[in-house]
Amino acid sequence: MKWLIETLGPVILGAKPAEIISYPKFDCGRCEKLQAIDTNFEKTIKVRYRKITQDNGQIKIIFYDPLHLYETLHDRRNRRFLTSLGYPEKGTLEDYLEILASKTS
């Protein structure tokens, strides 16, 4: 868990809007790690997370600061880039996360 907190430090401190961590299908101890994430992050307000299961069995988890990620996604330059990748010009944070999940699975 220490490694996870160190990895998420920039998100927790507001220096970075999000972080994606991957857990391969055959990661030793994957179930325990995922359970620890559920236990420690399910009630936080500052950092939220979303699990994305890929076709190959790998699990990606995006940890994000909702306000910071929303502001980053709605920056004019970022929005222009995202629309070039097929994201809607106007959308909610959940819309963007749903599209990200579908693109990565």
Secondary structure as UniProt FT lines:
FT   HELIX           2..12
FT   TURN            13..14
FT   STRAND          18..23
FT   TURN            25..26
FT   TURN            28..29
FT   HELIX           30..41
FT   TURN            42..43
FT   STRAND          48..53
FT   TURN            55..56
FT   STRAND          59..64
FT   HELIX           66..73
FT   HELIX           76..84
FT   TURN            85..86
FT   HELIX           93..104
//
